[in-house]
Amino acid sequence: MDTPAHEHWTDLTVRRPDDVRTITGRRVSLSWQMEKRAGHIDRLMNRTLPEDFPDPVERGDAGDVLAVLALSESIRRDLAARRGGDIREAILLGATWTEIAAAIDATPDEARAVLRDWTERQHQLHQREVERGRPLGSDADRHASVLALIELADDEPKAAGA
């Protein structure tokens, strides 16, 4: 991909999780973050090669380790922010709370708490952003529909079409 945003990302030095932005100020996709992280890890792995290794290799340095740490934290944050939405999607596609809990190594009530926290944040976002003319987050109807999902019994899948 050879867009200005990707070129900017490729050339960007990452030292803090908040460095992970495109030229438009938006978050960088997880795939781009993982690709950049893998490059730094490859250079660090090259440090274990013998000094007389026959092929030219680029060996990692402290900057590579700092980038790996910052990218790892950024990826962790992005995944955590998506978790509630992923749980909502699982419920909508027919998974039960018991199945979701197993998938995230939690209890059904802990999984429900993740979704409840996510939907509350999405609803608050909508309330703030609607004043700015940007329909982001969850409006009252969507918020209520997500809260209804939380009320499903542990082994009760969402009814098809509901």
N, C-alpha and C positions, 0 to 999 in steps of 0.2 A: 504494500500500500504506500503510495507516494503522495499523500495529501500534505498540505502545510501543517496540519495538526500532528500528523504522524512524524513528519520530519522534525518538528519542534520537540516532540516527545523523545525521539531517538537521540537527539543531541543534548537533551536536558540532563544535567547532573542532579541526581536525587540524593538528598542527605536527610530529609525530614518527610514524614508521611504527607504533610501538607504541600510538598513539592509536586505531588501527583495531580497535575492539572494540564489540560490542553491549552492552546493559545487563546481559546475562548473562555477559559476559566472553569470549564466543566471537568468532572472527574474523568479519568482515563479508564478505558475498559479493563476488565480483569485480564483479558487475554494479552493486552499490551503490557500490563504490569508484570504478568508472569513471564512473558518473553524477555523483558528487560532484566528481571530478577535472575532468570536462567543464564543470561549472558554473564552477569557478575559472578554467579556461582561457578560457571565453567572456568573463568579466569582464576578464581580461587582454587579450584581443583587442580589447575595446572601447576600450582605451587608444589604439589606433591610429586611432580615428575622429576626425574634426575636432571641435574644441571647439564649433562651431556646428551639430553634427549635430542634425537636426530632431526626432528622437524621444528620449525619455528613456532613458538607458542607465546601467547601473551599471558603473563603471570599476574595474578591479582595482588591488590594492595589494600591498605586500610580504607581507601575510598570505596573499594568494591564491597568490603564488609559493611560499611556504613550504609551503602545503597541497599544491600540485602536486608539489613535490619529495618530501614525506613520503608522499603517496598513490602516487606512481610507485614509490618504494622498497618500499612495502608490497605493491603489485601484483607487482613483480618477485620479491619473496620468496615470495609465494603461488604464482606460476607455477613458480618453481624447485622448491618443495616438491611440487608436483603432477607434475612432469616424469616421475619414475620410474613413478608410477602410470599416467600416460598411455602410457608406453612399454610397460608390462605389458599394458595394454588393447589396444594395437595388435597386439602379438604374439598375444594370445588371439583376436583377430578376424582373424588370418591374414596380417598384414603380416610381411615378412621383415626381418632385421637390416639388409640393404642398403637397403631402402625407408625404414626408420626413421632410419638414419644420414643419408640424403639429406634427410629432413624436418627434421632438427635440425642440418644442416650439420656433420656429424661423421663419423668412421669407425665401422664396425660395432663395433669394440672399445671405442671411446669411449662409444657408446650402451649397450653391455653394462655398462660401468663405472657409468654413471648408474643403471641398473636394479639392479645389485649393491649400490651404496651405499644406494639407496632401500629395498631389501628387508632389508638389514642393520639399518637404522634402524627399520623397521617391526617387525622381530623383537625388537629390543631394547626398543622401546616395549611390545610385548606382554608381555615378561618382567617389566618394571617394573609395568605396570598390572594384570596378572592377580593380583598380590599384593594389590591394592587392591579386587579384586572387579569390575574394569572390563575387559571383554574387548576392548581396543583393539589395533590393530596386527595383526601376522601371527603365528599360532601356528606350531608346528614343521612341521606338514604343509603349510600354505600357503607358508611360507618355502622348504621343500624344492621345492615345485612351481614357484616363481619361479626358484630356482637352476637347475632343469632347463631352463627357457626360455632361460637364458643360454647353455646348451650347444648350442642349435640352430646349424647352419651358417649362414653369411651369407645364403644364398639359399633356405634351407629354411623353409617356413611350418610353423606348428604344425599337427599332424594334427587334422582335424575330430574332435570328441568326445574328444580326448585331454586 
